[in-house]
Amino acid sequence: MRLIILVILSAFIIACSDSATPTIAFEPISSKGGGQVEPQSNEAVPNNQSLNAYRIALTGNSHVSGLGNTVTAVIKQITPEKTAENKVIGHGFLDVSFASNSALQMLANENWSHIILQGQKYSQSRTTNYSTSAAQNWIARAKDAGVTPILFPEHPQRGDSTEAEYVYGLHQSIVAKQASCIAPVGLVWDKVLQLMPHLKLHADDGNHASSLGKYLTALVFAEVITGQRIDSVALMPITGLLPDEQLLMAQVVSEMVYQHPSCPF
């Protein structure tokens, strides 16, 4: 069965490879500033994958609620010899959380290994470009503190076939200015839903992740943080997910991270 799943997945990804990497230009139709100056330096991204203790900070809006606990639970499954803990240190969109002195103090002073950055504003109508200066400043501050920054381009809303690539492309434009890791969350969601459209990854509102969707997102971050391929380890069974479905989900995560390298190391 594993061979069959691998063949199906490989054929699917090969068929989609021509359009897998977004080529979206972000030239503003109208633009809104962020009230912040872009950082002058662009340091290398710290590689903290080999640490024995992962301390993961998160900042963002409702899309990061409860995510940290799921990420650390997966990390403990795939690297049981290591420890993992998490804490939300900033709330709201990135321009709001960056304006918080307490969030920046926690980033600098609490010995984090990684920070997940979610909450870059974007236009669902694609008619406005918002400033990315706050995201760039978060990344720069994280690198200054020896913390690995990971951008979180969130999953698409239910029924929107273009949002994942648009949001991922926006975050690629940030990385082009300020080096960072970037987790291909929305791209993974798109592929999983194309292969298994019956899975309920969205909450009832069609916007937030269900518990299963949050689990899928956590698999992506666990692989990015540890460097361990999710499809190479035995995962704990998940309620409402058949073993073959869980295996295929893990294989999609690892193949998409391979095709879209998350970090510059």
C-alpha positions in Angstrom: 0.0 0.0 0.0 2.9 2.4 0.8 4.3 1.8 -2.7 0.9 2.5 -4.3 0.6 5.8 -2.3 4.1 6.9 -3.3 3.4 6.2 -7.0 0.1 8.2 -6.8 1.8 11.1 -5.0 4.7 11.2 -7.4 2.5 11.2 -10.4 0.4 14.0 -9.0 3.3 16.2 -8.1 5.0 15.7 -11.4 1.8 16.6 -13.2 1.6 19.8 -11.1 5.3 20.7 -11.2 5.0 23.3 -14.0 2.8 25.5 -11.8 4.0 24.6 -8.3 6.1 27.7 -7.8 4.1 30.9 -8.0 5.3 33.7 -10.3 3.2 36.5 -8.9 4.4 40.1 -9.2 3.4 42.3 -6.3 3.2 45.7 -7.9 0.6 47.8 -6.0 -2.7 48.8 -7.5 -3.1 50.8 -4.4 -0.9 50.5 -1.4 -1.0 51.0 2.4 2.1 51.7 4.4 3.1 50.0 7.6 4.6 53.1 9.4 7.9 51.3 9.7 11.3 51.5 8.0 12.7 48.4 6.4 15.7 47.0 8.2 19.1 48.0 6.7 20.9 44.7 7.4 20.1 41.2 6.0 21.9 38.6 8.1 22.1 34.9 7.4 19.3 32.7 8.9 20.5 30.9 12.0 20.2 27.1 11.6 18.9 25.7 14.9 17.6 22.3 13.6 20.2 20.3 15.5 19.5 21.7 18.9 18.5 19.3 21.6 15.8 21.7 23.0 13.4 23.5 20.8 11.9 26.7 22.2 9.3 28.0 19.8 7.8 31.4 19.9 4.8 32.4 17.9 3.2 35.6 16.9 0.1 36.1 14.9 -3.7 36.4 15.0 -6.3 33.7 15.5 -4.6 31.3 13.1 -1.9 30.5 15.6 -4.3 29.8 18.5 -3.4 26.4 19.8 -1.0 25.7 16.9 2.1 25.7 19.1 0.9 22.8 21.3 0.2 20.7 18.2 3.6 21.5 16.7 5.5 20.6 19.9 3.4 17.4 20.2 4.5 16.3 16.7 8.1 17.3 17.3 8.2 15.1 20.4 6.9 12.2 18.3 9.5 12.5 15.6 12.4 13.4 17.8 11.7 11.8 21.2 15.2 12.4 22.4 14.7 16.2 22.3 12.5 18.6 24.2 10.0 21.1 22.7 8.0 23.9 24.2 6.2 26.9 22.8 4.7 30.3 23.7 2.7 33.0 21.9 4.7 36.2 22.5 2.7 38.6 20.2 -0.9 39.0 19.1 -2.5 40.4 16.0 -1.1 41.3 12.6 2.6 41.6 12.3 2.6 45.4 12.2 0.6 45.4 15.5 2.7 42.8 17.3 6.0 44.4 16.2 4.8 47.6 17.9 4.7 45.8 21.2 7.7 46.4 23.3 6.9 43.4 25.5 6.8 41.0 22.5 10.2 42.3 21.2 11.7 42.0 24.7 10.5 38.4 25.0 12.0 37.6 21.6 15.4 39.1 22.6 15.6 37.8 26.1 14.0 34.3 26.4 16.4 32.1 24.5 14.1 30.9 21.7 15.3 28.6 19.0 12.6 29.4 16.4 9.8 31.9 15.9 6.7 31.4 13.7 5.6 34.6 12.2 2.0 34.8 11.0 -0.2 37.8 10.3 1.2 39.6 7.3 -1.7 41.6 5.9 -2.9 40.9 2.4 -5.8 41.8 0.2 -8.3 39.0 -0.4 -9.6 41.0 -3.4 -5.9 41.3 -4.7 -6.4 45.1 -5.2 -4.2 46.4 -2.4 -0.6 45.7 -1.4 0.1 46.1 2.3 3.6 47.0 3.6 5.8 44.1 4.5 8.2 46.2 6.6 6.9 44.8 9.9 7.5 41.2 8.7 11.0 42.2 7.6 11.8 43.8 11.0 10.5 40.8 12.9 12.8 38.5 10.8 15.8 40.8 11.3 15.2 41.0 15.1 14.9 37.2 15.3 18.2 36.7 13.4 19.9 39.3 15.6 18.8 37.1 18.6 20.1 33.9 17.1 16.5 32.7 16.5 15.4 31.0 13.3 12.5 32.9 11.8 9.8 31.0 9.9 7.2 32.8 7.9 3.7 31.3 8.1 1.7 32.0 4.8 -1.6 30.6 6.1 -3.9 28.1 4.4 -6.5 29.2 1.9 -10.1 29.8 2.7 -12.4 27.0 1.7 -13.3 27.1 -2.0 -10.5 29.6 -3.0 -8.3 27.8 -5.5 -5.8 30.7 -5.9 -5.4 32.1 -2.4 -2.6 29.7 -1.3 -0.3 30.5 -4.2 -1.0 34.2 -3.9 -0.2 34.3 -0.1 2.9 32.1 -0.6 4.1 34.4 -3.4 3.6 37.4 -1.1 5.8 35.8 1.6 8.4 34.9 -1.1 8.6 38.6 -1.9 9.4 39.2 1.8 12.1 36.5 1.9 13.6 38.1 -1.3 14.2 41.3 0.8 15.0 39.7 4.2 16.3 36.1 4.3 14.1 33.8 6.3 12.6 30.3 6.4 9.1 30.0 4.9 6.7 27.2 5.5 4.6 26.1 2.4 1.5 25.6 4.5 -1.1 26.7 1.9 0.6 24.8 -0.9 0.5 21.6 1.2 -3.2 22.2 1.9 -4.0 22.6 -1.8 -2.3 19.3 -2.6 -3.8 17.3 0.3 -7.3 18.6 -0.6 -6.8 17.7 -4.3 -5.8 14.2 -3.3 -8.3 13.7 -0.5 -11.1 16.3 -1.0 -13.2 14.5 1.6 -11.0 15.6 4.5 -12.4 18.4 6.6 -9.4 20.7 7.1 -11.4 23.8 7.6 -13.5 24.8 10.6 -17.2 25.5 10.0 -16.5 29.2 9.2 -14.5 28.1 6.1 -11.6 30.3 7.3 -9.9 28.8 10.3 -8.4 25.3 10.5 -10.3 22.4 12.0 -8.3 20.2 14.4 -7.3 18.1 11.5 -6.3 21.1 9.5 -4.2 22.4 12.4 -2.6 19.0 12.6 -1.6 19.2 8.9 -0.2 22.6 9.4 1.8 21.4 12.4 3.3 18.6 10.3 4.7 21.3 8.0 6.3 23.3 10.8 7.6 20.2 12.6 9.5 19.2 9.5 10.8 22.7 8.9 12.0 23.1 12.5 13.6 19.7 12.9 14.8 19.0 9.4 13.3 15.5 9.9 11.2 14.2 7.0 7.7 13.6 8.4 7.1 10.8 6.0 10.1 8.8 7.3 8.8 8.4 10.9 5.9 6.6 12.5 3.2 9.1 13.6 0.7 8.6 16.4 -2.8 7.8 14.9 -5.2 10.7 14.6 -8.9 10.4 15.3 -10.9 10.6 12.1 -7.9 9.9 9.9 -7.2 6.5 8.3 -3.6 5.2 8.5 -3.3 5.4 4.7 -4.7 8.9 4.7 -2.2 10.0 7.4 0.7 8.4 5.4 -0.4 10.2 2.3 -0.7 13.5 4.2 2.8 13.1 5.6 4.2 12.3 2.1 2.6 15.4 0.7 4.2 17.5 3.4 7.7 16.0 2.8 7.5 16.2 -1.0 6.2 19.8 -0.9 9.0 20.9 1.5 11.5 19.2 -0.8 10.1 20.9 -3.8 9.9 24.3 -2.0 12.9 24.4 0.3 11.8 26.2 3.4 15.2 27.5 4.6 18.4 28.7 2.9 20.5 26.0 4.6 
